[in-house]
Amino acid sequence: MEIIEINKALSNETRMNILRWLKDPEANFKPHEDLGHFNDGVCVQHIRERAGLSQSTISTYLNQMQKASLIIPTRHGKWTYYRRNEKVILEYINALKQNI
């Protein structure tokens, strides 16, 4: 876990919002019609719609969050779903407590 990489990923309001939204996907998104559940996360299409940004911008944001290990992608056919990486988020919070 890289604190600096995570800090960079969290330095953007939309990326912070995405993490907040993914914390409670049932309250923030409708399930993708192909799956009907959130076990593998939220479809990137629904994240894009909620954020109101272009596909390329959301892809860049999700890529940065994935590089920082904050989210976990799962592929189903042509769709990619994202969920929070709770283990890394907890490690990050604990590292901040110890180092700051």
N, C-alpha and C positions, 0 to 999 in steps of 0.2 A: 504494500500500500504506500503510495507516494502522496504525502500531504500537499506538496506544491501542485501536483497535477490535479488533485481534487479541488484545491482552492481555485485554480484556474477555471475548472469546469463549473464551479459554483459562483463564479464572479459575474454571471449573467442572469438577469431576472427571469428570463424565459426558461433557462435550464433549471433554475431553482423551482420555478412553478411546475415544470415537468416532474421533478422529484416529488414535490408535494402532491400533485395529482395522482402519481403512481402509488403513493402511500395508501390511498383509499380509492382504487379504480372503480368500484361499484358506485361510489358517490359522484365521480367525475367523468365517467365515460359510459357509453352503452357497449355491451359486449359485441364483438365482431360477429356478424351473422353466420359465418362459417363455423365458429367454435361455440358461441353461446355462453362462454365463461371467461374468467380472467386467470386461470391457472398458469398460463404461460405469459401473462402480462397483457398489455394493451397494444392493439394494432397501430403501427406508425401512422396510418391514414387518420385514425381518430385523434392521435396526438397532434398531428398537423392541423386538423380542423379546429381543435380546441385552442391551439396557440394562435391560429389565424395567420400563419406564416407560410412561405413557399415551401414546396417539397425539398428543394435544395438546401434551404436554410435549416429546416428541421433535421435533415439528414446530417448536416455538418454538426449541429448541436448534439444529436444522439451519438454520433461518432466520437466526439470529444468526451462525452459522458461515459461511453463504453471504454475508451482508452484509459480513463481514470478508474475503471472498474465499478462505477456507481450503478450501472444498469447491466442487465443480462439479456442478450437477444436470443430469441427462439424463432426459427423459421418454420412456417407451415405453408408449403406450396410457394406461391408468389408473395405471400405476406410475411412481414417480420413483426414480431411482438416483443415488447420490452417490459421488463419488470425490474424493480429495485433490487440491488444486491445488498440486502440487509446486513450481512456479515461485514462487508467492507465499510458500510456506513457506520456501524457500531465501532469498528476498529478505528475509524477516522475520528469519531467523537472522543473515544478514549485516548487516542494519541494527542488530540488537542488539549484535553484535560491534563495530561502528563507533561506536555511541552510548553504550555503557555501559562 
